């Protein structure tokens, strides 16, 4: 299993360790991969998986088994989600990042104001089951599914909202209905030029006929004077919008540190060099 890279993936495991035997939880690391987890699916707040087990004569298992393992999250009801969205939509720092597919690292503070949790915090937040003969909970198959979920959260933090009962599209739809959400969505729409299909990666050269007679002065200075007063540059409503829309770990980025952090470091270096020059 690769290392958990994002703060929300790491905090998910830390939350589990707060009420789970860490030794039993650690046994699941080897099961959090595609070789062991043959298939998985989510339906609402429940995740189920088919996990390959081991031959174990002690338990009377003489043929390699496939166990069915499930983890069900305690969901948040519609009225509580409505209150949460009302609070999130009133704070620019939260709504701007959520609409850019990022999860603020202090978002749990909003949930705590309503005595709720986004990450699991107590044992009753989760209901687990496995068809293996190990009576202890978590067994290594359940623990493996925990780590597998942490890796999925690395790729898509909004999975945690979905496991708590609110789909990503509905979350963003409700956030965009708030006054701040409407203003931010409009700003994003103005800057999002989209993509056009082209038949070449390179700019096509265009031929322009030269004047019949051209003096050296016309060649070097042009026929039209440049404008004396240029309009002031308007700062972007959301700096580095295209980079931030991809999130900290886009599909092409395989490093353990955030792509956004890497780009910020590059821009800071360039900015410093420009000042030094």
Secondary structure, 3 states (H helix, E strand, C coil): CCCCCCHHHHHHHHHHHCCCCHHHHHHHHHHCCCCCEEEEEEECCEEEEEEECCCEHHHCECCCCEEEEEEEECCCCHHHHHHHHHHHCCCHHHHHHHHCCCCCCCCHHHHHHCCCCCCCCCHHHEEEEECCCCCCCCCHHHHHHHHHHHHHHHHCCCHHHHHCCCCHHHHHHHHHCCHHHHHHHHHHHHHCCCCCCCCCCCCCCCCCCCCCCCCHHHHHHCCCCCCCCCCCCCCCCCCCHHHHHCCCCCCCCCCCCCHHHHHHHHHHHHHHHHHHC
